Amino acid sequence: MAHSARSAAGRTSSTVTKPLLMRRGTDANSRDSSAAGVVPIAGNGHSSIASFSWEALEKHGAQLLFLATPHSVSRNLVPQAIARGLRIVDLSGAWRLKQPEHRAVYGFKDDDVATASRLDAQAVYGLPELNGRCIPSAALVANPGCYATSVILALAPLVSADLVDRERGVISDSKSGVSGAGKEPTARTHFVSVADNLSAYSVFGHRHLGEILEQLGLESRQLIFTPHLLPIPRGILSTIYVHLKERATAADIESRFRGFYHGKPWVRIFAASHLPEISHSLHTNYCDIGFSRAPDGQRLVIVSCLDNLLKGAAGQAVQNMNLMYGWSEEEGLA
């Protein structure tokens, strides 16, 4: 999503060598630190960014490539990377969606339709808590969207058990910090537009909607998803309203959540009626989930919080890498 997108690659063995950090083209906002154009990363020690090339990746001995590139760029680079024998964790929306009607929102124009269709079918949706068995053998992992992660993890335990009354609809009111909109400045993300303000956007048309529908097996008429822009740098809070098919106690619901995420280190379930806040998961890879049950026992409000830059992006990408190479999901994360 960033204007000057970057890639990172690392050698795979029992240990990981220092990653090779690369970027496409030029970034007008970057400052060269040498005649070679190597750019330091602020706050990341002595790491630097080199110009992207397949030759440099091969020389480095890279086996895994993280792509944090615009959707259309990932759509173009991934077939080339796969052909060169690389494994991919793609942080864009290029390979997340299976159904053409959902993918149409991106407007992709594939040069090789047959190859793109094959990779669409092969790509594994990289939500470890749901697809952990498929990720280790995947060549292409599509890292989920930040909103989608918060909503899917909140609903999956109930939807998978067929507890939700889908015909009465599900509503997700989701709010994100400004970093969720990406690096490129827009009129909507200017300080004067965001500060002291709260606004809804992309109603019935957000790109993450298709991910939620596909991963939960919902029809579009069964979900209303409304994203909002918060005047904070980072963090997501999704408030989700559901009707249950039958009455359930708070203990039943809490038990369902805890059982579903047993052994999943990056999901924290709060006790009934204790709701998470954005600050609880900020700067971590956790997704925090809590709920409140109505007195009638058939209505629930679920609150899901995460850091959109970590569990909603880079942290989850590392979690996927760990699964791909048989390491602990907690390796390198906090």
C-alpha angles and dihedrals in degrees: 000000000000119000094233100038124199138208130204127197133182137189113249124225134108085308133027121241121221106295121251107233117203140173135198120241120329133321114214090204095054125093118221113230096195142019087262090062096242108162122208119225112234112240094006102101115242097334115136137190122236129193114276119255135151089227092058091050091051092048090051090053092236118179100172126050125195112202118202093170135127114284095254092047092053089048088058100038101046097067089051092048093048090049088055092054098254125142116226140212104188117196095190127085093250098108106020099096130072101183117076092217090060094042091052090081088075095052095219119189106198119201091203106035095180094054092045091051091050092051091045087058095044099045115107118218101239103225101128095196090061105025103030092127094056100042099070093065097037123118092193122036117186107211108221126245118262097241091043092053092053094048099040094050091049095051105032097084092054100037093048090054091049091239096131121090096226094183090065089054136235122250123201118190104189129184128192139185119247096262087071088072092063135242101294112094118237135176089260094053099046113120093246090054097047106035115095089001143102121196140175120226143176092022109188089357110066115134093232093060093084092053092054093048095047098045094046097038093237128149118236091247090058097061135056110191118184120179122201134194116235123202092240131096100241145355137081130229118186119190110197127192120203140168118218123221091230138015115278134182122238088246090055092052095045090049091052092053094045093047093048093051098037107138093014102121099194099056119077119194118207123214116263114290092010106112128199125236131210092250091060095066100028114130091010137094093239127120108205119205130188136158145196123212123215118235090252090064094228103082125071136184111202122193120199124184133184143150105262092210094052118026085018094051133341098024092051089048089057090046088055092048090053091055092046091058101037097253128135112281087232095058112126094359136104 
